[in-house]
Amino acid sequence: GIDPSMHDPKVVTRRYRRAVGPQVGALLAATRVIWPDRSTRVFHMIAALVDAGASDSEIASALWSNPYFTDKWGDDLEALEHQIHRARRLAEEKR
């Protein structure tokens, strides 16, 4: 399974910030939900991190305490894993 405690979310965000662009960078650094449609925001964060070369565990670490994820799914590790696998599959199909 995916271990969200494997990486420091701040380090992951810093590492990929330039590659994901300012919009996703702002979502990754968010401390509260500002924009509607949390599912879409979570998908955009995962897809951008996939495209930037992040591992599933890095993505999990970045999302686990992110308000756009926690506000919708709480601390549901299965939901986290499902969202990452779904977004990764879709992002890789677009390539």
DRENDREN-933471 format. One record per residue (C-alpha): x, y negated, z; residue in one letter. Coordinates in steps of 0.001 Angstrom, whole numbers, plus 524288, in hexadecimal, padded with zeros to 5 digits. Layout:
<sites>
XYZA...
</sites>
This chain:
<sites>
800008000080000G803447F1BC80005I809AB7EB9F80BFED8069A7DD0D80D41P810357DB9681888S81BCD7DF918100CM81EEA7D19280BB3H81DC37C3F481150D8129B7BD4D809F3P819A77B02380A47K825B57B6368040BV81D6C7BCC47F983V816477B0077F6A7T823237A8A27F5D0R8296C7B3127ED43R81E9B7B2D97E305Y8197B7A4F97E462R81FEB79FBA7D815R81C157ABA87CFF7A80DAB7AB567D3EAV80BB579CE17D132G80650791DE7D991P7F8227965A7DA09Q7FADE7A4317DEC4V805F179F027E744G7FC157964F7EE3BA7F2D77A1E27F016L7FDD97AA237F5B5L8017F79F527FF44A7F35379C6D8031DA7EFF679BFB81189T7E13C79B9180F3AR7D78779E5780454V7D510792267FC2DI7D0B1797817EF05W7C4BA7A00D7ECB1P7C4F87ADD07E717D7CF0A7B4127EFF2R7CF5A7C0AF7E7D9S7D3C17B9587DBB6T7DE107B1DD7E37BR7E3587BE927E924V7E3A87C4977DB90F7EB297B8D47D624H7F5267B99C7E124M7F7637C82E7DF18I7F7F27C73D7D031A801AD7BBF27D0CAA80A3C7C3507DA82L809A47CF937D1F4V80DCF7C7777C629D818C87C18F7CE50A81DE47CF327D18DG819687D0787DFB8A817F27DE147E591S80B0B7E2C47EB3DD810867E18D7F907S814F17D3837F663E8076A7D0467F123I801187D6D87FCEBA8098C7CED68061FS805FA7C22B7FF3CA7F75E7C5287FF9BL7F5BF7CBD480CCAW7F5177BEFC8144DS7F0487B6AA808F0N7E33F7B02280BFBP7DDAC7B34C7FE88Y7DF957C1CD80164F7DC867C1FC80FFAT7D05E7B97C80EC6D7CA6E7C36F8056DK7D0147D0A48099CW7D56F7CE558175AG7DFDA7D84481B28D7DB3B7E2DE811DFD7E7A47E98D80D24L7E0027F1E980361E7DA137E5A97FD48A7E7B27DFA97FC73L7ED0F7EB9E7F593E7E1487EC5F7EC7EH7E2457DDF97E8A6Q7F0E37DF177E5F7I7EF867EB747DDABH7E3E47E5EE7D62CR7EA7D7D8E47D346A7F76A7DF767CFC9R7F07D7E88B7C636R7E9457DD337BFBEL7F55E7D4787BF5CA7FD7D7DF4E7B925E7F2E27E21D7AF0BE7F3A27D3EA7AA9AK8021B7D4E47A78CR
</sites>
